[in-house]
């Protein structure tokens, strides 16, 4: 992640219940809670890259 987006602000917000959500510019791009599954390998990074658009 850091290699792909070295200037990104990354925050981890404490939660409970196994919630894992990824947002880009306040837009939710992945939600384990909504999808009821873990992200596949590389899925979160792919969704971040797609949401970030051309760089």
C-alpha positions as a Markdown table, in Angstrom:
| # | Residue | x | y | z |
|---|---|---|---|---|
| 1 | Unk | 0.0 | 0.0 | 0.0 |
| 2 | Unk | 2.7 | 2.5 | 1.0 |
| 3 | Unk | 4.6 | 1.8 | -2.2 |
| 4 | Unk | 1.6 | 2.3 | -4.4 |
| 5 | Unk | 0.4 | 5.5 | -2.5 |
| 6 | Unk | 3.4 | 6.9 | -0.6 |
| 7 | Unk | 1.6 | 10.2 | 0.2 |
| 8 | Unk | -1.7 | 8.6 | 1.3 |
| 9 | Unk | -3.1 | 9.4 | 4.8 |
| 10 | Unk | -3.9 | 6.0 | 6.3 |
| 11 | Unk | -5.8 | 5.7 | 9.5 |
| 12 | Unk | -7.0 | 2.7 | 11.5 |
| 13 | Unk | -10.1 | 3.3 | 13.5 |
| 14 | Unk | -10.7 | 1.1 | 16.4 |
| 15 | Unk | -13.9 | -0.9 | 16.2 |
| 16 | Unk | -15.4 | -4.2 | 17.3 |
| 17 | Unk | -17.2 | -7.1 | 15.8 |
| 18 | Unk | -14.7 | -7.8 | 13.1 |
| 19 | Unk | -15.7 | -4.8 | 11.0 |
| 20 | Unk | -13.2 | -4.1 | 8.2 |
| 21 | Unk | -14.0 | -1.1 | 5.9 |
| 22 | Unk | -11.9 | 0.7 | 3.4 |
| 23 | Unk | -12.7 | 4.3 | 2.2 |
| 24 | Unk | -11.1 | 6.6 | -0.3 |
| 25 | Unk | -11.8 | 10.3 | 0.1 |
| 26 | Unk | -14.8 | 9.4 | 2.4 |
| 27 | Unk | -16.2 | 7.0 | -0.2 |
| 28 | Unk | -16.6 | 3.4 | 1.1 |
| 29 | Unk | -14.9 | 1.0 | -1.4 |
| 30 | Unk | -15.0 | -2.2 | 0.6 |
| 31 | Unk | -17.0 | -3.4 | 3.6 |
| 32 | Unk | -16.6 | -6.8 | 5.2 |
| 33 | Unk | -19.7 | -6.1 | 7.2 |
| 34 | Unk | -21.9 | -5.4 | 4.1 |
| 35 | Unk | -20.4 | -8.1 | 2.0 |
| 36 | Unk | -20.2 | -10.7 | 4.8 |
| 37 | Unk | -16.8 | -11.9 | 3.7 |
| 38 | Unk | -13.1 | -11.0 | 3.9 |
| 39 | Unk | -11.3 | -9.2 | 1.1 |
| 40 | Unk | -9.6 | -11.5 | -1.3 |
| 41 | Unk | -5.8 | -11.1 | -1.6 |
| 42 | Unk | -5.1 | -7.8 | -3.4 |
| 43 | Unk | -8.8 | -6.8 | -3.5 |
| 44 | Unk | -8.6 | -3.9 | -1.2 |
| 45 | Unk | -5.6 | -2.4 | -3.0 |
| 46 | Unk | -7.3 | -2.9 | -6.4 |
| 47 | Unk | -10.4 | -1.1 | -5.1 |
| 48 | Unk | -8.3 | 1.7 | -3.7 |
| 49 | Unk | -6.4 | 2.1 | -7.0 |
| 50 | Unk | -9.7 | 2.2 | -9.0 |
| 51 | Unk | -11.2 | 4.7 | -6.6 |
| 52 | Unk | -8.1 | 6.9 | -6.7 |
| 53 | Unk | -8.3 | 7.1 | -10.5 |
| 54 | Unk | -5.5 | 8.1 | -12.8 |
| 55 | Unk | -2.5 | 9.4 | -10.9 |
